[in-house]
Amino acid sequence: MCVASGNCGFVAPEVFRNRKETGGFVELIDRNPPQTQWDATREAEHLCPSGTIQIEDHPIPPR
């Protein structure tokens, strides 16, 4: 579902990475980020245009 927008890697680079080798598609770096990264991770979920990122305890509604 990823459309390689790069939003997640930009706002939460400790949790997500957009790899050039895969055309910019998202790679999850940390499945259980520390609390210091929670706000950025939730922002990445909110900014994901395809809805690919869904946080278990905070799923976004389907589009």
N, CA, C and O atoms as CSV, one atom per row, in Angstrom:
chain,resi,resn,atom,element,x,y,z
A,1,MET,N,N,0.798,-1.197,0.000
A,1,MET,CA,C,0.000,0.000,0.000
A,1,MET,C,C,0.848,1.273,0.000
A,1,MET,O,O,0.361,2.335,-0.387
A,2,CYS,N,N,2.076,1.182,0.417
A,2,CYS,CA,C,2.943,2.360,0.502
A,2,CYS,C,C,3.066,3.030,-0.863
A,2,CYS,O,O,3.241,2.365,-1.884
A,3,VAL,N,N,2.971,4.361,-0.861
A,3,VAL,CA,C,3.114,5.125,-2.103
A,3,VAL,C,C,4.423,5.920,-2.123
A,3,VAL,O,O,4.626,6.763,-2.997
A,4,ALA,N,N,5.299,5.654,-1.169
A,4,ALA,CA,C,6.629,6.265,-1.093
A,4,ALA,C,C,6.589,7.786,-1.016
A,4,ALA,O,O,7.368,8.465,-1.685
A,5,SER,N,N,5.681,8.322,-0.201
A,5,SER,CA,C,5.599,9.780,-0.055
A,5,SER,C,C,6.785,10.332,0.732
A,5,SER,O,O,7.184,11.479,0.531
A,6,GLY,N,N,7.349,9.523,1.624
A,6,GLY,CA,C,8.491,9.957,2.421
A,6,GLY,C,C,8.123,10.661,3.710
A,6,GLY,O,O,9.011,11.021,4.483
A,7,ASN,N,N,6.841,10.868,3.965
A,7,ASN,CA,C,6.416,11.583,5.172
A,7,ASN,C,C,6.893,10.890,6.443
A,7,ASN,O,O,7.380,11.547,7.363
A,8,CYS,N,N,6.757,9.577,6.499
A,8,CYS,CA,C,7.094,8.853,7.723
A,8,CYS,C,C,8.578,8.962,8.061
A,8,CYS,O,O,8.943,9.211,9.210
A,9,GLY,N,N,9.424,8.777,7.061
A,9,GLY,CA,C,10.864,8.881,7.291
A,9,GLY,C,C,11.299,10.284,7.646
A,9,GLY,O,O,12.309,10.478,8.322
A,10,PHE,N,N,10.539,11.260,7.191
A,10,PHE,CA,C,10.852,12.658,7.492
A,10,PHE,C,C,10.477,13.007,8.932
A,10,PHE,O,O,11.270,13.633,9.636
A,11,VAL,N,N,9.282,12.614,9.383
A,11,VAL,CA,C,8.826,13.017,10.724
A,11,VAL,C,C,9.254,12.052,11.822
A,11,VAL,O,O,9.317,12.441,12.988
A,12,ALA,N,N,9.550,10.797,11.472
A,12,ALA,CA,C,9.961,9.817,12.485
A,12,ALA,C,C,11.136,8.984,11.969
A,12,ALA,O,O,11.001,7.775,11.784
A,13,PRO,N,N,12.284,9.620,11.736
A,13,PRO,CA,C,13.423,8.912,11.151
A,13,PRO,C,C,14.032,7.845,12.055
A,13,PRO,O,O,14.798,7.006,11.581
A,14,GLU,N,N,13.709,7.861,13.336
A,14,GLU,CA,C,14.213,6.824,14.239
A,14,GLU,C,C,13.353,5.563,14.158
A,14,GLU,O,O,13.743,4.503,14.647
A,15,VAL,N,N,12.181,5.687,13.538
A,15,VAL,CA,C,11.233,4.574,13.475
A,15,VAL,C,C,11.048,4.061,12.046
A,15,VAL,O,O,10.908,2.857,11.831
A,16,PHE,N,N,11.047,4.974,11.069
A,16,PHE,CA,C,10.820,4.610,9.672
A,16,PHE,C,C,11.949,5.120,8.791
A,16,PHE,O,O,12.584,6.134,9.079
A,17,ARG,N,N,12.181,4.376,7.695
A,17,ARG,CA,C,13.182,4.806,6.724
A,17,ARG,C,C,12.600,4.571,5.334
A,17,ARG,O,O,11.981,3.540,5.074
A,18,ASN,N,N,12.803,5.515,4.470
A,18,ASN,CA,C,12.394,5.372,3.073
A,18,ASN,C,C,13.652,5.045,2.278
A,18,ASN,O,O,14.531,5.891,2.114
A,19,ARG,N,N,13.728,3.828,1.792
A,19,ARG,CA,C,14.943,3.330,1.143
A,19,ARG,C,C,14.971,3.634,-0.347
A,19,ARG,O,O,14.038,3.302,-1.079
A,20,LYS,N,N,16.038,4.260,-0.779
A,20,LYS,CA,C,16.221,4.549,-2.200
A,20,LYS,C,C,16.273,3.261,-3.015
A,20,LYS,O,O,15.812,3.222,-4.156
A,21,GLU,N,N,16.839,2.204,-2.423
A,21,GLU,CA,C,16.985,0.928,-3.125
A,21,GLU,C,C,15.646,0.313,-3.497
A,21,GLU,O,O,15.568,-0.493,-4.424
A,22,THR,N,N,14.586,0.689,-2.777
A,22,THR,CA,C,13.265,0.108,-3.045
A,22,THR,C,C,12.302,1.158,-3.595
A,22,THR,O,O,11.085,1.010,-3.484
A,23,GLY,N,N,12.845,2.204,-4.180
A,23,GLY,CA,C,11.999,3.235,-4.766
A,23,GLY,C,C,11.392,4.185,-3.752
A,23,GLY,O,O,10.423,4.882,-4.053
A,24,GLY,N,N,11.958,4.217,-2.545
A,24,GLY,CA,C,11.469,5.129,-1.511
A,24,GLY,C,C,10.400,4.539,-0.616
A,24,GLY,O,O,9.851,5.232,0.241
A,25,PHE,N,N,10.097,3.249,-0.809
A,25,PHE,CA,C,9.066,2.634,0.023
A,25,PHE,C,C,9.548,2.495,1.461
A,25,PHE,O,O,10.744,2.375,1.723
A,26,VAL,N,N,8.601,2.513,2.375
A,26,VAL,CA,C,8.894,2.550,3.800
A,26,VAL,C,C,9.484,1.236,4.304
A,26,VAL,O,O,9.134,0.148,3.846
A,27,GLU,N,N,10.389,1.383,5.260
A,27,GLU,CA,C,10.936,0.259,5.998
A,27,GLU,C,C,10.783,0.593,7.478
A,27,GLU,O,O,11.142,1.690,7.907
A,28,LEU,N,N,10.263,-0.327,8.244
A,28,LEU,CA,C,10.118,-0.141,9.679
A,28,LEU,C,C,11.449,-0.457,10.341
A,28,LEU,O,O,11.977,-1.559,10.197
A,29,ILE,N,N,11.983,0.506,11.062
A,29,ILE,CA,C,13.268,0.321,11.732
A,29,ILE,C,C,13.063,-0.197,13.150
A,29,ILE,O,O,13.799,-1.073,13.605
A,30,ASP,N,N,12.064,0.342,13.851
A,30,ASP,CA,C,11.841,-0.013,15.249
A,30,ASP,C,C,10.366,-0.319,15.472
A,30,ASP,O,O,9.532,0.586,15.497
A,31,ARG,N,N,10.055,-1.589,15.632
A,31,ARG,CA,C,8.675,-2.032,15.831
A,31,ARG,C,C,8.104,-1.563,17.172
A,31,ARG,O,O,6.893,-1.388,17.299
A,32,ASN,N,N,8.949,-1.362,18.150
A,32,ASN,CA,C,8.530,-0.917,19.484
A,32,ASN,C,C,9.361,0.291,19.893
A,32,ASN,O,O,10.254,0.177,20.733
A,33,PRO,N,N,9.072,1.448,19.304
A,33,PRO,CA,C,9.889,2.630,19.612
A,33,PRO,C,C,9.722,3.081,21.053
A,33,PRO,O,O,8.681,2.838,21.663
A,34,PRO,N,N,10.741,3.738,21.602
A,34,PRO,CA,C,10.633,4.263,22.952
A,34,PRO,C,C,9.583,5.372,23.003
A,34,PRO,O,O,9.224,5.958,21.982
A,35,GLN,N,N,9.116,5.638,24.183
A,35,GLN,CA,C,8.062,6.635,24.373
A,35,GLN,C,C,8.450,7.995,23.795
A,35,GLN,O,O,7.578,8.756,23.375
A,36,THR,N,N,9.720,8.305,23.767
A,36,THR,CA,C,10.176,9.587,23.212
A,36,THR,C,C,9.857,9.704,21.722
A,36,THR,O,O,9.860,10.811,21.183
A,37,GLN,N,N,9.584,8.593,21.052
A,37,GLN,CA,C,9.282,8.588,19.625
A,37,GLN,C,C,7.791,8.438,19.316
A,37,GLN,O,O,7.400,8.458,18.149
A,38,TRP,N,N,6.958,8.289,20.345
A,38,TRP,CA,C,5.536,8.035,20.129
A,38,TRP,C,C,4.831,9.163,19.383
A,38,TRP,O,O,4.048,8.895,18.471
A,39,ASP,N,N,5.084,10.395,19.742
A,39,ASP,CA,C,4.417,11.516,19.065
A,39,ASP,C,C,4.786,11.555,17.584
A,39,ASP,O,O,3.920,11.742,16.729
A,40,ALA,N,N,6.053,11.381,17.289
A,40,ALA,CA,C,6.495,11.396,15.889
A,40,ALA,C,C,5.906,10.215,15.125
A,40,ALA,O,O,5.547,10.352,13.956
A,41,THR,N,N,5.804,9.061,15.774
A,41,THR,CA,C,5.250,7.876,15.132
A,41,THR,C,C,3.769,8.063,14.835
A,41,THR,O,O,3.294,7.678,13.766
A,42,ARG,N,N,3.046,8.646,15.766
A,42,ARG,CA,C,1.623,8.922,15.539
A,42,ARG,C,C,1.441,9.975,14.439
A,42,ARG,O,O,0.490,9.900,13.661
A,43,GLU,N,N,2.336,10.939,14.376
A,43,GLU,CA,C,2.265,11.933,13.302
A,43,GLU,C,C,2.515,11.262,11.947
A,43,GLU,O,O,1.848,11.577,10.961
A,44,ALA,N,N,3.475,10.338,11.905
A,44,ALA,CA,C,3.743,9.603,10.670
A,44,ALA,C,C,2.508,8.810,10.240
A,44,ALA,O,O,2.189,8.744,9.053
A,45,GLU,N,N,1.823,8.215,11.201
A,45,GLU,CA,C,0.593,7.483,10.896
A,45,GLU,C,C,-0.449,8.438,10.301
A,45,GLU,O,O,-1.096,8.123,9.302
A,46,HIS,N,N,-0.596,9.579,10.916
A,46,HIS,CA,C,-1.577,10.574,10.465
A,46,HIS,C,C,-1.242,11.109,9.067
A,46,HIS,O,O,-2.144,11.349,8.265
A,47,LEU,N,N,0.041,11.295,8.776
A,47,LEU,CA,C,0.463,11.876,7.497
A,47,LEU,C,C,0.562,10.871,6.352
A,47,LEU,O,O,0.735,11.264,5.199
A,48,CYS,N,N,0.457,9.597,6.654
A,48,CYS,CA,C,0.602,8.566,5.620
A,48,CYS,C,C,-0.585,8.634,4.652
A,48,CYS,O,O,-1.709,8.316,5.040
A,49,PRO,N,N,-0.352,9.046,3.393
A,49,PRO,CA,C,-1.459,9.233,2.461
A,49,PRO,C,C,-2.153,7.937,2.042
A,49,PRO,O,O,-3.305,7.967,1.610
A,50,SER,N,N,-1.468,6.807,2.165
A,50,SER,CA,C,-2.072,5.541,1.742
A,50,SER,C,C,-2.674,4.754,2.898
A,50,SER,O,O,-3.335,3.740,2.677
A,51,GLY,N,N,-2.452,5.213,4.136
A,51,GLY,CA,C,-2.962,4.481,5.289
A,51,GLY,C,C,-2.161,3.228,5.594
A,51,GLY,O,O,-2.629,2.347,6.315
A,52,THR,N,N,-0.960,3.146,5.052
A,52,THR,CA,C,-0.108,1.980,5.270
A,52,THR,C,C,0.299,1.847,6.732
A,52,THR,O,O,0.349,0.741,7.270
A,53,ILE,N,N,0.584,2.963,7.365
A,53,ILE,CA,C,1.032,2.938,8.761
A,53,ILE,C,C,-0.183,2.934,9.669
A,53,ILE,O,O,-1.020,3.835,9.618
A,54,GLN,N,N,-0.266,1.910,10.494
A,54,GLN,CA,C,-1.347,1.811,11.466
A,54,GLN,C,C,-0.761,1.351,12.789
A,54,GLN,O,O,-0.185,0.267,12.884
A,55,ILE,N,N,-0.911,2.173,13.791
A,55,ILE,CA,C,-0.402,1.858,15.115
A,55,ILE,C,C,-1.446,0.996,15.802
A,55,ILE,O,O,-2.631,1.329,15.813
A,56,GLU,N,N,-0.998,-0.115,16.377
A,56,GLU,CA,C,-1.898,-1.090,16.956
A,56,GLU,C,C,-2.938,-0.505,17.905
A,56,GLU,O,O,-4.126,-0.805,17.787
A,57,ASP,N,N,-2.507,0.312,18.827
A,57,ASP,CA,C,-3.467,0.852,19.795
A,57,ASP,C,C,-4.099,2.131,19.313
A,57,ASP,O,O,-4.848,2.766,20.057
A,58,HIS,N,N,-3.815,2.534,18.069
A,58,HIS,CA,C,-4.349,3.794,17.528
A,58,HIS,C,C,-4.544,3.662,16.027
A,58,HIS,O,O,-3.999,4.462,15.267
A,59,PRO,N,N,-5.320,2.657,15.574
A,59,PRO,CA,C,-5.468,2.488,14.127
A,59,PRO,C,C,-6.224,3.639,13.492
A,59,PRO,O,O,-7.151,4.195,14.081
A,60,ILE,N,N,-5.818,3.984,12.296
A,60,ILE,CA,C,-6.530,5.031,11.583
A,60,ILE,C,C,-7.704,4.393,10.852
A,60,ILE,O,O,-7.629,3.222,10.480
A,61,PRO,N,N,-8.767,5.124,10.643
A,61,PRO,CA,C,-9.919,4.539,9.955
A,61,PRO,C,C,-9.588,4.224,8.502
A,61,PRO,O,O,-8.746,4.888,7.897
A,62,PRO,N,N,-10.243,3.218,7.944
A,62,PRO,CA,C,-9.988,2.905,6.533
A,62,PRO,C,C,-10.467,4.033,5.631
A,62,PRO,O,O,-11.388,4.771,5.983
A,63,ARG,N,N,-9.847,4.163,4.481
A,63,ARG,CA,C,-10.203,5.229,3.548
A,63,ARG,C,C,-11.231,4.741,2.563
A,63,ARG,O,O,-11.659,5.498,1.691
